[in-house]
Amino acid sequence: MAKKKIVRRKKAKPQSVGLSPADTKSASSPQLAALAAQVERDGGAALASYRDPFGGTDLLLATLPIDHVEPTPYQRDASDTHVKRLTTVIEKLGRFLDPIIAVSHQGGYWTPNGNHRLQALRRLGARSIVALLVPEAEIAFKILALNTEKAHNLREKSLETIRMARELARLSGDAEQEHAFEFEQPAFLSLGVCYEKRPRFSGGAYQPVLKRIDEFLELPLSRAVKEREARAEKLLKVDDQVIDVVARLKTRGLTSPYLKTFVVARINPIRFSKATTFDFDEVVGKMLAAASRFNVEKIKQDDLARAGGAPDEAE
């Protein structure tokens, strides 16, 4: 079998991409002027406009009334710990030095990147917040790529992705695969529904197999979301059996932080397969059958010790 050729990205020549400093000052599109006028009508202040030095797109730096800004409705919930930490830092410094990203939305503004900073300023009683306003509203759906202020865990990524899919399905008839960049992984969509239905679902145990069998669908988003819900139902049926197996292993006195991951790996019918394409329903069906006939009497503590891997998430 021939080895797959690795195509390496060519290193860009230093100072060969984007605009010069002087060129960034030339932002003057009608769209940007309209956005600046809207900010002023909303009681905000348009501070400066410029062109992004990398891509050359127009941007507006503005101060917005804080009560006009909300996080996008499909993103993860703010972490109280992270908000408290930001609140303390901003208060001690006496400065807010990190503008949020925002887009105009239905008479107000959405931030796809900056919710923790927004909540921290609200706790401090701030009247306004500095934002980098992007004229293209669709940037709000690039949330997974944009959000770097606090790393997402699998549950957060999955929930955000399925929420985005539902919002996009409401707005357009695009096929799911057309939004591969926004969604990052097809597995996030199926896992997102699982987490909605079972908040303490151990998605990390299933992600390795889902990465191999799940793919972006050619269906319109409205139909694709229904398919994701159907796939989640099948996964949850497997999980019901896995939870039962884990309970029986514990009854036998077997302990490990990797119990569920161990069981899911054992019932994975493709873990040793070198194939690259699989049928989702077929693989999950085989997992369900294997879980239902899992013989806990054959498992020894040494088997668990050799398994290793990432600890299971909370049940």
Secondary structure, DSSP 8 states (H G I E B T S, - for coil): -------------TT-SS--TGGGG----HHHHHHHHHHHHTT-EEEEEEE-TTT--EEEEEEEEGGGEEE-TTS----HHHHHHHHHHHHHHT---S-EEEEEETTEEEEEE-HHHHHHHHHTT-SEEEEEE-S-GGGGG-HHHH--SS---HHHHHHHHHHHHHHHHHH---BGGGGHHHH--HHHHHHHHHHHH-TT--HHHHHHHHHHH----SSBHHHHHHHHHHHHHHHHHHHHHHHHHHHHHHHTT---TTHHHHHHHHH-TTTT---S---HHHHHHHHHHHHHT--GGG--HHHHHHH-SS-----
